[in-house]
């Protein structure tokens, strides 16, 4: 299954099908047929919503959707965390709604990062039902109402800070294709390193919807912008504006902060630890290229990698493969390599990574940052959020 996923991924991002292997060329007709079926299903579903056969549920508080048009590696979860911090800092307690896909690695990572903050995380495929259960338990207040601002005034006089039990906003993680829930702000994330691939729909290409779906977006965010040339950034922005000229376009990066050791989540290992070291990047994420390139910037003398498909669950055979690679690197460089994994990989199954002992396994911690570009910066992004939540 892992090999098949890799083959399909290579087809999706191939610029020239003539350069594909005979095996890949042989499965293109099957993928093309499946893509046509997917396109028909997508069109039918859209029509059923458009003509009212399927209804959209409107929540009692503002809904911010963070989604994408292609599979994996677009920075959705880091953006969700960034927005949750911003809302919490503004005195608004957000509820994050996530599917909990593939064992809930992203939900666990969010829970760890947001520990102690007035943020709640609801996991479940039925987002409306999950929201309803949280509203019943904690209550809610619409920040666009006068009642909310009266509550802020009272709380500031009494306790000096805002009580944060009541939910004031919902953040919809991976929400662009979740049409059953109405949203007030649609943010679409774009992987600057991968763009749109061959521009075909799944499974022939990486697109979950045609590019014209960008017309529904209120904000576009180009992720991994620090790893992309200025010309490519201009090309991406131009492509977006051809579809919707008025769309604000922001640029983001993942900024490494530190490592922690597998088995000790509270440890804080400085980034300089990997300077001049031999590293093996092991990841099962949507954008392994960005992960490896980010580590190269930290000054390692050599960076090798083993990539698995997004959300892959590591098994004993994978550990053996990793150990074999480590042995090769140790013999070649006469130095014990360090394994580096992402937080998503750690949260998917932290126990299996301990089987790599006595090799050191570090987990890279990074945070999303907005890169100032043509007037679009962190301040203007937060201003958009504030305008959405202003009293009406």
C-alpha positions as CSV (number, residue, x, y, z in Angstrom):
1,X,0.0,0.0,0.0
2,X,2.8,2.4,0.9
3,X,4.5,1.8,-2.5
4,X,1.2,2.4,-4.3
5,X,0.7,5.7,-2.5
6,X,4.2,6.7,-3.5
7,X,3.6,5.9,-7.1
8,X,0.3,7.8,-7.2
9,X,1.9,10.8,-5.5
10,X,4.7,10.9,-8.1
11,X,2.1,10.8,-10.9
12,X,0.1,13.6,-9.2
13,X,3.1,16.0,-9.1
14,X,4.8,14.9,-12.4
15,X,5.3,17.7,-14.8
16,X,5.9,15.4,-17.8
17,X,4.1,12.0,-18.0
18,X,6.6,10.9,-20.6
19,X,9.2,10.6,-17.8
20,X,7.1,8.3,-15.7
21,X,8.0,4.6,-15.3
22,X,6.1,1.9,-17.3
23,X,4.3,0.8,-14.2
24,X,3.1,4.4,-13.5
25,X,2.0,4.9,-17.1
26,X,0.1,1.6,-16.9
27,X,-2.1,2.8,-14.0
28,X,-2.9,6.3,-15.4
29,X,-6.0,5.1,-17.3
30,X,-7.4,3.6,-14.1
31,X,-6.6,6.7,-12.1
32,X,-8.1,8.9,-14.8
33,X,-11.4,6.9,-14.7
34,X,-11.5,7.1,-10.9
35,X,-10.8,10.9,-11.2
36,X,-13.8,11.2,-13.5
37,X,-16.1,9.4,-11.1
38,X,-14.8,11.6,-8.3
39,X,-15.5,14.7,-10.4
40,X,-19.1,13.6,-11.1
41,X,-19.7,12.8,-7.4
42,X,-18.3,16.2,-6.4
43,X,-20.5,18.0,-9.0
44,X,-23.6,16.1,-7.9
45,X,-22.9,16.9,-4.2
46,X,-22.4,20.6,-5.0
47,X,-25.7,20.7,-6.9
48,X,-27.6,19.0,-4.0
49,X,-26.4,21.7,-1.7
50,X,-27.0,24.5,-4.2
51,X,-30.7,23.4,-4.8
52,X,-31.3,22.8,-1.1
53,X,-31.6,19.0,-1.0
54,X,-28.8,19.0,1.5
55,X,-29.0,21.8,4.2
56,X,-26.2,23.7,5.8
57,X,-26.1,24.1,9.5
58,X,-25.5,27.5,11.0
59,X,-23.8,27.7,14.4
60,X,-24.6,30.3,17.0
61,X,-21.0,31.8,16.9
62,X,-18.7,32.8,14.1
63,X,-17.1,29.9,12.2
64,X,-13.6,30.2,10.7
65,X,-12.8,27.5,8.3
66,X,-9.1,26.5,7.5
67,X,-8.9,24.2,4.5
68,X,-7.1,23.5,1.3
69,X,-7.6,22.3,-2.3
70,X,-4.8,19.7,-2.4
71,X,-3.9,16.7,-0.1
72,X,-1.5,17.2,2.8
73,X,1.3,19.6,3.7
74,X,-0.5,22.8,3.4
75,X,-0.1,24.0,7.0
76,X,-3.8,23.7,8.0
77,X,-3.2,22.6,11.6
78,X,-0.4,25.1,12.4
79,X,-2.8,27.9,11.1
80,X,-5.6,26.5,13.3
81,X,-3.3,26.8,16.3
82,X,-2.2,30.3,15.3
83,X,-5.8,31.5,15.0
84,X,-6.7,29.8,18.3
85,X,-3.9,31.6,20.1
86,X,-4.9,34.9,18.5
87,X,-8.6,34.5,19.6
88,X,-7.6,33.4,23.1
89,X,-5.4,36.5,23.4
90,X,-8.4,38.6,22.5
91,X,-10.5,37.2,25.3
92,X,-12.5,34.8,23.0
93,X,-12.6,31.1,23.9
94,X,-12.5,29.1,20.6
95,X,-13.7,25.6,19.9
96,X,-11.6,23.7,17.4
97,X,-13.5,21.1,15.4
98,X,-11.4,18.4,13.8
99,X,-12.1,15.0,12.3
100,X,-9.4,13.2,14.3
101,X,-8.2,11.5,11.1
102,X,-5.7,8.6,11.3
103,X,-5.7,8.2,15.0
104,X,-6.0,11.9,15.9
105,X,-2.3,12.8,15.7
106,X,-3.1,16.5,14.9
107,X,-5.7,16.7,17.7
108,X,-3.2,15.4,20.2
109,X,-0.5,17.9,19.0
110,X,-3.0,20.8,19.3
111,X,-4.0,19.7,22.8
112,X,-0.3,19.7,23.9
113,X,0.4,23.1,22.4
114,X,-2.7,24.7,23.7
115,X,-2.6,23.3,27.2
116,X,-3.6,25.9,29.8
117,X,-5.2,28.1,27.1
118,X,-9.0,28.8,27.0
119,X,-9.3,26.6,23.9
120,X,-11.5,23.5,23.5
121,X,-11.0,20.7,21.0
122,X,-13.8,18.6,19.6
123,X,-13.1,15.5,17.6
124,X,-15.6,13.9,15.4
125,X,-16.8,13.5,11.8
126,X,-20.1,15.2,12.5
127,X,-18.9,18.7,13.3
128,X,-22.3,20.2,13.9
129,X,-23.2,17.5,16.5
130,X,-19.7,17.8,18.1
131,X,-20.2,21.6,18.4
132,X,-23.7,21.2,19.9
133,X,-22.4,18.9,22.6
134,X,-19.7,21.5,23.5
135,X,-22.2,24.4,23.5
136,X,-24.4,22.4,25.9
137,X,-21.5,21.7,28.2
138,X,-19.8,25.1,28.3
139,X,-22.3,27.5,26.9
140,X,-21.6,30.0,24.2
141,X,-21.7,33.8,23.5
142,X,-21.5,35.5,20.1
143,X,-18.6,38.0,20.2
144,X,-20.5,40.1,17.7
145,X,-23.2,40.9,20.2
146,X,-23.4,43.7,22.8
147,X,-23.8,41.0,25.5
148,X,-20.3,39.8,24.9
149,X,-18.8,43.3,25.3
150,X,-20.9,43.9,28.4
151,X,-19.5,40.6,29.8
152,X,-15.9,41.7,29.1
153,X,-16.5,45.0,30.9
154,X,-18.0,43.3,34.0
155,X,-15.2,40.7,34.1
156,X,-12.4,43.2,33.8
157,X,-13.8,45.2,36.7
158,X,-14.3,42.1,38.9
159,X,-11.4,39.9,38.2
160,X,-9.0,41.7,35.9
161,X,-9.3,39.0,33.2
162,X,-12.0,37.5,31.0
163,X,-13.7,34.2,32.2
164,X,-13.3,31.8,29.3
165,X,-15.7,28.9,29.7
166,X,-18.2,30.1,27.2
167,X,-17.3,29.4,23.5
168,X,-17.1,32.5,21.4
169,X,-15.9,31.1,18.0
170,X,-15.4,27.9,16.1
171,X,-12.4,27.0,14.1
172,X,-13.1,24.3,11.5
173,X,-9.9,22.3,10.8
174,X,-9.8,21.0,7.3
175,X,-13.1,22.6,6.6
176,X,-13.1,23.7,3.0
177,X,-14.9,20.5,1.7
178,X,-17.1,20.2,4.8
179,X,-20.1,21.9,3.1
180,X,-22.7,21.0,5.7
181,X,-21.5,23.7,8.1
182,X,-21.8,27.4,7.2
183,X,-18.8,29.5,7.8
184,X,-18.1,33.2,8.2
185,X,-14.5,33.2,7.0
186,X,-13.0,30.7,4.5
187,X,-9.2,30.5,4.7
188,X,-7.5,28.3,2.0
189,X,-4.0,27.1,2.6
190,X,-1.6,26.5,-0.4
191,X,1.6,24.5,-0.3
192,X,4.1,26.8,-1.9
193,X,6.5,24.0,-2.6
194,X,4.0,21.7,-4.3
195,X,1.4,24.1,-5.7
196,X,-1.4,22.3,-7.6
197,X,0.7,19.4,-9.0
198,X,-0.7,18.2,-12.4
199,X,-4.0,20.2,-11.7
200,X,-6.1,17.0,-11.9
201,X,-8.6,15.9,-9.4
202,X,-8.0,12.9,-7.0
203,X,-6.7,10.3,-7.5
204,X,-5.0,11.2,-10.8
205,X,-3.9,14.5,-9.3
206,X,-3.7,16.1,-5.9
207,X,-6.8,18.4,-6.2
208,X,-9.7,17.8,-3.9
209,X,-11.7,20.4,-5.8
210,X,-11.1,22.3,-9.1
211,X,-9.0,25.5,-8.7
212,X,-12.2,27.6,-9.3
213,X,-13.1,26.7,-5.7
214,X,-10.8,29.5,-4.8
215,X,-13.7,31.9,-5.5
216,X,-15.3,30.7,-2.3
217,X,-12.2,31.7,-0.2
218,X,-12.0,34.9,1.8
219,X,-8.2,34.6,2.4
220,X,-5.4,32.6,0.7
221,X,-2.3,31.7,2.6
222,X,0.8,30.4,0.8
223,X,2.7,28.1,3.2
224,X,6.4,27.3,3.2
225,X,7.0,30.6,1.5
226,X,10.5,30.9,2.9
227,X,11.5,27.8,0.9
228,X,10.2,29.2,-2.4
229,X,11.9,31.5,-4.8
230,X,10.5,35.1,-5.1
231,X,9.6,34.4,-8.8
232,X,7.6,31.2,-7.8
233,X,5.8,33.2,-5.1
234,X,4.8,35.8,-7.7
235,X,3.6,33.0,-10.0
236,X,1.5,31.5,-7.3
237,X,0.0,34.9,-6.3
238,X,-0.7,35.6,-10.0
239,X,-2.5,32.3,-10.4
240,X,-4.6,32.9,-7.4
241,X,-5.6,36.4,-8.5
242,X,-6.5,35.2,-12.0
243,X,-9.3,33.2,-10.3
244,X,-10.2,35.9,-7.6
245,X,-8.5,39.2,-8.0
246,X,-9.7,40.6,-4.7
247,X,-8.4,37.7,-2.5
248,X,-5.9,38.8,0.2
249,X,-2.8,36.6,-0.1
250,X,-0.6,36.0,2.9
251,X,2.7,34.1,3.2
252,X,3.7,31.8,6.1
253,X,6.6,29.7,7.2
254,X,7.3,27.1,9.9
255,X,9.8,28.6,12.3
256,X,11.8,25.9,14.3
257,X,12.0,26.7,18.0
258,X,13.6,23.7,19.7
259,X,13.6,19.9,19.9
260,X,12.5,17.5,22.6
261,X,13.6,13.9,23.2
262,X,11.3,11.0,22.6
263,X,10.3,9.7,26.0
264,X,10.7,13.2,27.6
265,X,8.2,15.6,26.1
266,X,9.1,18.2,28.7
267,X,12.8,18.3,27.7
268,X,13.9,21.3,25.6
269,X,16.9,20.6,23.4
270,X,18.4,23.7,21.6
271,X,18.5,23.8,17.8
272,X,22.3,24.1,17.8
273,X,22.4,20.4,19.0
274,X,22.2,19.3,15.3
275,X,24.9,21.6,14.1
276,X,27.6,19.6,12.2
277,X,25.6,16.4,13.0
278,X,24.5,13.6,10.6
279,X,20.7,13.6,10.6
280,X,18.1,11.2,9.4
281,X,14.7,12.8,8.8
282,X,11.9,10.3,9.3
283,X,8.5,11.6,8.5
284,X,5.0,10.6,7.5
285,X,3.6,14.0,6.7
286,X,2.2,15.8,3.7
287,X,5.3,17.9,2.9
288,X,8.4,16.0,3.7
289,X,10.5,18.3,1.5
290,X,9.8,21.3,3.7
291,X,10.7,19.3,6.8
292,X,14.1,18.2,5.3
293,X,14.9,21.6,3.9
294,X,14.1,23.3,7.2
295,X,16.6,20.9,9.0
296,X,19.3,21.6,6.4
297,X,19.1,25.3,7.4
298,X,20.0,24.4,11.0
299,X,23.6,23.6,10.0
300,X,23.7,19.8,9.9
301,X,26.7,18.4,8.0
302,X,24.5,15.8,6.3
303,X,20.7,15.4,6.1
304,X,19.3,12.1,4.8
305,X,15.6,11.1,4.8
306,X,13.1,8.4,4.8
307,X,9.6,9.5,3.7
308,X,6.3,7.7,4.3
309,X,2.8,8.7,3.2
310,X,0.9,11.2,5.2
311,X,-0.5,9.8,8.5
312,X,1.4,6.5,8.0
313,X,1.4,4.4,11.2
314,X,5.0,3.1,11.8
315,X,5.3,-0.6,12.2
316,X,8.1,-3.0,13.2
317,X,9.2,-3.5,9.6
318,X,9.6,0.3,9.3
319,X,11.8,0.4,12.4
320,X,14.0,-2.2,10.9
321,X,14.2,-0.1,7.7
322,X,15.2,2.9,9.7
323,X,17.8,1.0,11.6
324,X,19.3,-0.3,8.4
325,X,19.6,3.3,7.1
326,X,21.1,4.4,10.3
327,X,23.8,1.7,10.1
328,X,24.6,2.8,6.5
329,X,25.0,6.4,7.6
330,X,27.1,5.5,10.7
331,X,29.5,3.4,8.5
332,X,29.7,6.2,5.8
333,X,30.4,9.1,8.2
334,X,32.0,7.3,11.1
335,X,29.5,9.2,13.4
336,X,26.3,8.2,15.1
337,X,23.4,9.8,13.3
338,X,20.5,11.5,15.0
339,X,17.0,10.7,14.0
340,X,14.6,13.7,13.7
341,X,10.8,13.3,13.5
342,X,8.0,15.8,13.4
343,X,5.5,16.4,16.2
344,X,2.8,14.7,14.2
345,X,4.8,11.6,13.8
346,X,5.5,11.6,17.6
347,X,1.9,12.1,18.5
348,X,0.8,9.3,16.1
349,X,2.7,6.7,18.1
350,X,5.4,7.8,20.5
351,X,6.1,4.4,21.9
352,X,7.3,2.7,18.7
353,X,9.9,5.4,18.2
354,X,11.5,4.3,21.5
355,X,12.5,1.1,19.7
356,X,15.2,3.0,17.9
357,X,17.3,3.2,21.1
358,X,20.3,3.6,21.6
359,X,20.1,6.1,18.7
360,X,19.0,9.6,19.8
361,X,15.5,10.5,18.5
362,X,14.6,14.2,18.5
363,X,11.2,15.8,17.8
364,X,11.3,19.1,16.0
365,X,9.0,21.8,17.4
366,X,8.0,24.6,15.1
367,X,5.5,27.4,15.0
368,X,3.7,29.1,12.1
369,X,4.8,32.7,11.4
370,X,3.3,35.1,8.9
371,X,6.0,36.6,6.6
372,X,5.5,40.3,5.9
373,X,4.9,40.7,2.1
374,X,3.4,43.6,0.2
375,X,1.4,45.0,3.1
376,X,0.1,41.6,4.3
377,X,1.6,40.8,7.7
378,X,0.6,39.4,11.1
379,X,-1.1,42.6,12.1
380,X,-3.3,42.8,9.0
381,X,-4.2,39.1,9.3
382,X,-5.3,39.6,12.9
383,X,-7.2,42.7,11.8
384,X,-9.2,40.5,9.5
385,X,-10.1,38.2,12.4
386,X,-11.0,41.2,14.5
387,X,-13.3,42.6,11.8
388,X,-15.1,39.3,11.6
389,X,-15.8,39.3,15.3
390,X,-16.7,43.0,15.7
391,X,-20.0,43.9,17.3
392,X,-22.8,44.5,14.7
